[in-house]
Amino acid sequence: MSTRKPNIPPAPRRDLFIAFLCGGLVAAMVGLSFAAVPFYSWFCSTTGYGGTTQVAKALPTHVSDRTITVRFDSNVAAGLPWRFEPERRTMEVKLGEVVTVYYKVTNEAARVTAGQAGYNVSPSTVGIYFEKINCFCFTEQTMKPDETRDMAVVFYVDPKLAENSEQNSTNLITLSYTFYPVRVPDQAAAESATPAKSGPI
């Protein structure tokens, strides 16, 4: 009669190695997922991909004779009770000309609310030439009830646009902002919830 050898379990060291390998793989995937966001932001800001504008590091060196129309668009996402509009809808600007335009925003709610703007330009291929010097979109905006605020955008269109033959037919650039709701800071929310004290009658 033949005897059957019992199954021998894998060596503990092998199990430990596989466990470490799997753990390392998971950690690497998580790290890559977090790194993907800043990498994508860097890629968009560097190439102008998707209409991402540039952050100007210096003033333009010259002003071109070529004129282009810039259209200003404003939007408010659902859930944010704000009225948001530009001071003017269009503006004729020369390439290299530094321009300031204002957007007006009003909190129409009876409570403190907060929002943050996202932005892009179209056509998307001109994003790399649209240089913003100052903008309200980099910080959260917290608004008191019925508060109105004027917010400035300072920008120029890089004269290098004229050197790109593919942009010869570009006569209109649209700068579009959309405000999205964000969580109201705890201190502002507390102040909004505290009833005002009535004075002597």
KARA-V217603 format. One record per pair of residues at least 12 apart in sequence whose C-alpha atoms are under 10 Angstrom apart, sorted by sequence separation. I is the first residue (numbers start at 1). J is the second residue. D is the distance in Angstrom with one decimal. If there is no record, write none. Layout:
{{I:J:D} {I:J:D}}
This chain:
{{73:85:7.6} {74:86:6.9} {89:101:10.0} {72:85:8.7} {73:86:7.2} {88:101:8.0} {72:86:6.5} {87:101:7.1} {88:102:8.1} {136:150:9.8} {137:151:9.5} {71:86:9.8} {72:87:8.9} {73:88:9.6} {74:89:9.4} {86:101:7.7} {87:102:5.6} {88:103:8.4} {136:151:6.2} {137:152:10.0} {72:88:7.3} {73:89:7.1} {86:102:6.0} {87:103:5.6} {135:151:7.9} {136:152:6.7} {137:153:9.1} {157:173:9.5} {71:88:8.6} {72:89:5.1} {73:90:9.1} {85:102:8.9} {86:103:4.1} {87:104:6.8} {135:152:6.3} {136:153:6.9} {71:89:5.7} {72:90:6.0} {85:103:5.6} {86:104:6.0} {117:135:9.8} {118:136:9.8} {119:137:7.6} {134:152:7.4} {135:153:4.7} {136:154:9.8} {70:89:8.4} {71:90:4.3} {72:91:8.3} {84:103:7.1} {85:104:5.5} {86:105:8.7} {117:136:7.6} {118:137:6.3} {134:153:5.5} {135:154:6.6} {70:90:5.6} {71:91:6.6} {84:104:5.8} {85:105:6.6} {116:136:8.6} {117:137:4.8} {118:138:8.6} {133:153:7.7} {134:154:4.9} {135:155:8.5} {69:90:6.7} {70:91:5.3} {71:92:8.9} {83:104:8.0} {84:105:4.4} {85:106:9.2} {116:137:6.3} {117:138:7.6} {132:153:7.4} {133:154:5.3} {134:155:7.0} {69:91:5.7} {70:92:6.3} {83:105:5.5} {84:106:6.5} {115:137:9.6} {116:138:7.8} {117:139:8.2} {132:154:6.0} {133:155:5.3} {68:91:8.4} {69:92:4.6} {70:93:7.1} {82:105:6.6} {83:106:5.1} {84:107:8.9} {116:139:6.6} {117:140:7.8} {131:154:8.7} {132:155:4.2} {133:156:7.9} {68:92:5.8} {69:93:6.3} {82:106:5.5} {83:107:6.6} {115:139:9.0} {116:140:4.7} {117:141:8.6} {131:155:5.5} {132:156:6.6} {67:92:6.5} {68:93:5.5} {69:94:8.7} {81:106:8.6} {82:107:4.6} {83:108:6.9} {115:140:5.8} {116:141:6.0} {130:155:7.3} {131:156:5.4} {132:157:8.6} {67:93:5.5} {68:94:6.2} {81:107:6.2} {82:108:5.5} {114:140:6.8} {115:141:5.4} {116:142:8.9} {130:156:6.3} {131:157:6.0} {66:93:8.5} {67:94:4.3} {68:95:7.2} {80:107:8.6} {81:108:5.6} {82:109:7.6} {114:141:5.5} {115:142:6.6} {129:156:8.5} {130:157:4.8} {131:158:6.7} {65:93:9.7} {66:94:5.7} {67:95:6.3} {80:108:9.2} {81:109:5.9} {113:141:8.5} {114:142:4.2} {115:143:8.4} {129:157:5.7} {130:158:6.3} {64:93:9.9} {65:94:6.3} {66:95:6.1} {67:96:9.7} {72:101:9.0} {74:103:8.4} {80:109:8.8} {81:110:9.6} {113:142:5.9} {114:143:6.0} {128:157:9.3} {129:158:5.0} {130:159:9.8} {63:93:10.0} {64:94:6.1} {65:95:7.2} {66:96:9.4} {67:97:9.6} {72:102:9.9} {73:103:9.7} {74:104:9.9} {81:111:9.9} {112:142:7.1} {113:143:5.5} {114:144:8.8} {127:157:9.4} {128:158:8.6} {129:159:7.9} {63:94:6.7} {64:95:5.1} {65:96:9.2} {72:103:9.1} {74:105:10.0} {82:113:8.8} {112:143:5.7} {113:144:6.8} {126:157:8.9} {129:160:7.2} {130:161:9.2} {63:95:5.8} {64:96:6.2} {65:97:9.9} {81:113:8.0} {82:114:9.5} {111:143:8.6} {112:144:4.6} {113:145:7.7} {126:158:9.6} {128:160:9.9} {129:161:6.2} {62:95:8.5} {63:96:4.4} {64:97:8.0} {80:113:7.5} {81:114:9.6} {82:115:9.0} {98:131:9.5} {99:132:9.6} {100:133:9.5} {102:135:9.9} {103:136:9.4} {111:144:6.5} {112:145:5.5} {128:161:9.0} {129:162:9.9} {62:96:5.9} {63:97:5.7} {80:114:7.9} {81:115:9.8} {95:129:9.6} {96:130:9.9} {98:132:9.4} {99:133:9.5} {100:134:9.0} {102:136:10.0} {109:143:9.4} {110:144:8.1} {111:145:5.0} {112:146:9.0} {60:95:9.1} {61:96:7.5} {62:97:8.1} {63:98:9.0} {80:115:7.3} {95:130:9.8} {96:131:9.5} {98:133:8.8} {100:135:10.0} {107:142:9.2} {108:143:9.6} {109:144:8.5} {110:145:4.8} {111:146:8.4} {112:147:9.2} {126:161:7.8} {60:96:5.5} {61:97:9.8} {107:143:6.1} {108:144:9.3} {109:145:5.6} {110:146:6.9} {59:96:8.5} {60:97:7.7} {106:143:7.9} {107:144:6.9} {108:145:6.7} {109:146:6.5} {110:147:9.9} {59:97:9.4} {60:98:8.0} {77:115:9.5} {105:143:9.2} {106:144:9.2} {107:145:5.9} {108:146:5.3} {109:147:9.2} {141:179:9.5} {59:98:8.1} {76:115:9.3} {106:145:8.7} {107:146:5.0} {108:147:7.8} {140:179:9.8} {77:117:9.7} {106:146:6.4} {107:147:5.5} {108:148:9.0} {137:177:8.4} {140:180:9.7} {141:181:9.6} {142:182:9.1} {76:117:8.8} {105:146:10.0} {106:147:5.6} {107:148:6.6} {125:166:9.5} {126:167:8.0} {137:178:9.3} {140:181:9.4} {141:182:9.0} {142:183:9.5} {143:184:9.3} {75:117:9.3} {105:147:8.3} {106:148:4.3} {107:149:8.9} {125:167:8.5} {137:179:8.6} {140:182:7.8} {142:184:7.1} {74:117:9.8} {75:118:9.8} {105:148:5.7} {106:149:6.5} {130:173:9.0} {140:183:9.6} {141:184:9.4} {142:185:8.1} {75:119:10.0} {104:148:7.0} {105:149:5.4} {106:150:9.0} {126:170:8.7} {140:184:9.4} {144:188:8.5} {74:119:9.4} {104:149:5.8} {105:150:6.5} {125:170:9.9} {130:175:9.2} {140:185:9.9} {143:188:9.1} {144:189:9.9} {73:119:9.7} {103:149:8.3} {104:150:4.6} {105:151:7.7} {127:173:9.3} {142:188:8.1} {102:149:9.8} {103:150:5.7} {104:151:6.2} {123:170:8.5} {126:173:7.7} {144:191:9.8} {145:192:8.5} {73:121:9.6} {102:150:6.2} {103:151:5.1} {104:152:8.9} {126:174:9.8} {127:175:9.6} {144:192:8.0} {72:121:9.5} {101:150:9.8} {102:151:5.4} {103:152:6.4} {123:172:8.3} {124:173:9.2} {71:121:9.5} {101:151:8.4} {102:152:4.4} {103:153:7.9} {122:172:8.5} {123:173:6.5} {124:174:9.5} {70:121:9.7} {71:122:9.7} {101:152:5.8} {102:153:6.2} {122:173:5.8} {123:174:7.4} {100:152:6.6} {101:153:5.4} {102:154:8.8} {121:173:6.7} {122:174:5.2} {123:175:9.5} {100:153:5.6} {101:154:6.6} {121:174:5.4} {122:175:6.9} {99:153:8.1} {100:154:4.4} {101:155:8.6} {120:174:8.3} {121:175:4.6} {122:176:8.1} {99:154:5.6} {100:155:6.6} {120:175:6.1} {121:176:6.0} {98:154:7.0} {99:155:5.5} {100:156:8.9} {119:175:7.3} {120:176:5.6} {121:177:8.9} {98:155:5.7} {99:156:6.1} {119:176:5.5} {120:177:6.9} {97:155:8.3} {98:156:4.8} {99:157:9.2} {118:176:8.4} {119:177:4.4} {120:178:9.2} {96:155:9.2} {97:156:5.6} {98:157:8.1} {117:176:9.8} {118:177:5.7} {119:178:6.3} {96:156:5.6} {97:157:7.1} {98:158:9.8} {117:177:6.2} {118:178:5.3} {119:179:8.8} {82:143:9.3} {95:156:7.0} {96:157:5.6} {97:158:8.5} {116:177:9.9} {117:178:5.3} {118:179:6.4} {94:156:8.5} {95:157:5.1} {96:158:5.4} {97:159:8.8} {116:178:8.2} {117:179:4.1} {118:180:7.6} {87:150:9.1} {93:156:8.3} {94:157:7.7} {95:158:5.9} {96:159:5.2} {115:178:9.6} {116:179:5.3} {117:180:6.1} {82:146:9.3} {84:148:9.7} {86:150:9.3} {87:151:10.0} {93:157:8.3} {94:158:9.5} {95:159:4.8} {96:160:8.8} {115:179:5.9} {116:180:5.4} {117:181:8.9} {82:147:9.8} {83:148:9.1} {84:149:9.7} {85:150:9.9} {86:151:9.2} {94:159:8.5} {95:160:8.3} {96:161:9.7} {114:179:9.4} {115:180:5.3} {116:181:6.6} {53:119:8.2} {82:148:9.6} {84:150:9.9} {86:152:9.7} {95:161:7.8} {114:180:8.5} {115:181:4.4} {116:182:6.7} {52:119:7.6} {53:120:6.4} {95:162:8.1} {114:181:6.0} {115:182:5.0} {51:119:8.6} {52:120:5.2} {53:121:6.8} {113:181:7.8} {114:182:5.5} {115:183:7.9} {51:120:5.0} {52:121:6.6} {53:122:9.9} {113:182:8.0} {114:183:6.5} {115:184:8.3} {50:120:7.5} {51:121:4.7} {52:122:9.1} {113:183:7.9} {114:184:5.3} {49:120:9.8} {50:121:8.1} {51:122:5.8} {53:124:9.2} {60:131:9.4} {113:184:5.9} {114:185:8.1} {48:120:9.4} {50:122:8.4} {51:123:6.8} {52:124:7.4} {59:131:9.3} {112:184:7.3} {113:185:9.1} {48:121:9.3} {50:123:8.7} {51:124:3.8} {52:125:9.1} {53:126:8.2} {54:127:6.9} {55:128:9.7} {56:129:9.9} {58:131:9.4} {112:185:9.4} {50:124:5.2} {51:125:6.4} {52:126:8.7} {53:127:4.6} {54:128:6.0} {56:130:8.7} {57:131:8.7} {59:133:8.3} {103:177:9.7} {105:179:9.8} {114:188:9.5} {49:124:6.7} {50:125:7.6} {51:126:6.7} {52:127:5.1} {53:128:6.0} {54:129:7.1} {55:130:8.4} {56:131:5.1} {57:132:9.1} {58:133:8.4} {113:188:8.7} {114:189:10.0} {48:124:7.3} {49:125:7.1} {50:126:9.4} {51:127:4.4} {52:128:7.2} {53:129:7.4} {54:130:5.9} {55:131:5.5} {56:132:5.5} {57:133:7.8} {112:188:6.8} {113:189:8.3} {48:125:6.9} {49:126:9.0} {50:127:7.5} {51:128:7.6} {52:129:9.7} {53:130:5.3} {54:131:4.7} {55:132:5.1} {56:133:5.2} {111:188:9.7} {112:189:6.5} {47:125:9.1} {48:126:7.2} {49:127:6.9} {50:128:9.8} {51:129:9.8} {52:130:8.5} {53:131:6.2} {54:132:6.1} {55:133:6.2} {56:134:8.6} {111:189:8.3} {112:190:9.4} {47:126:9.8} {48:127:4.4} {49:128:7.7} {51:130:9.0} {52:131:10.0} {53:132:7.0} {54:133:8.8} {55:134:8.3} {92:171:9.9} {112:191:8.5} {113:192:9.4} {47:127:7.9} {48:128:4.1} {55:135:9.4} {92:172:9.4} {111:191:9.6} {112:192:5.9} {46:127:9.6} {47:128:5.8} {48:129:7.8} {91:172:9.9} {111:192:6.0} {112:193:8.9} {45:127:8.5} {46:128:7.3} {47:129:9.6} {48:130:8.6} {90:172:9.5} {110:192:8.9} {111:193:8.0} {44:127:9.1} {45:128:7.6} {90:173:9.6} {44:128:8.9} {90:174:8.8} {89:174:9.7} {90:175:9.9} {70:157:9.4} {68:157:8.8} {67:157:10.0} {86:177:9.8} {85:177:9.5} {63:156:9.8} {64:157:10.0} {66:159:8.5} {84:177:9.4} {63:157:9.7} {64:158:9.2} {65:159:9.4} {84:178:8.9} {63:158:8.9} {64:159:6.2} {66:161:9.7} {84:179:8.3} {59:155:9.6} {60:156:7.8} {62:158:9.3} {63:159:6.9} {64:160:9.4} {66:162:7.6} {83:179:9.9} {59:156:8.6} {60:157:8.8} {61:158:9.4} {62:159:7.6} {64:161:10.0} {65:162:9.8} {82:179:8.6} {56:154:9.9} {60:158:7.0} {61:159:8.8} {64:162:8.4} {82:180:9.9} {56:155:8.1} {59:158:9.6} {60:159:7.9} {80:179:7.9} {82:181:9.6} {55:155:9.0} {56:156:8.7} {80:180:6.8} {81:181:8.9} {54:155:9.6} {69:170:9.3} {70:171:8.5} {71:172:7.2} {72:173:8.7} {73:174:6.9} {74:175:8.6} {75:176:7.8} {76:177:8.4} {77:178:6.7} {78:179:9.4} {79:180:8.1} {80:181:5.3} {53:155:9.9} {56:158:9.7} {68:170:7.8} {69:171:6.1} {70:172:5.8} {71:173:6.1} {72:174:5.9} {73:175:6.0} {74:176:5.9} {75:177:6.1} {76:178:5.3} {77:179:6.1} {78:180:7.7} {79:181:6.5} {80:182:8.6} {54:157:9.9} {68:171:5.1} {69:172:4.8} {70:173:4.8} {71:174:4.5} {72:175:5.1} {73:176:4.5} {74:177:5.1} {75:178:4.5} {76:179:4.9} {77:180:5.2} {78:181:8.0} {79:182:9.6} {54:158:9.9} {67:171:7.8} {68:172:6.0} {69:173:6.3} {70:174:5.7} {71:175:6.1} {72:176:6.1} {73:177:6.2} {74:178:6.0} {75:179:6.4} {76:180:6.5} {77:181:7.2} {66:171:9.6} {67:172:9.7} {68:173:7.6} {69:174:8.4} {70:175:7.1} {71:176:8.3} {72:177:8.2} {73:178:8.5} {74:179:8.2} {75:180:9.0} {76:181:8.7} {53:175:9.2} {51:174:9.8} {51:175:9.2} {51:176:9.8}}
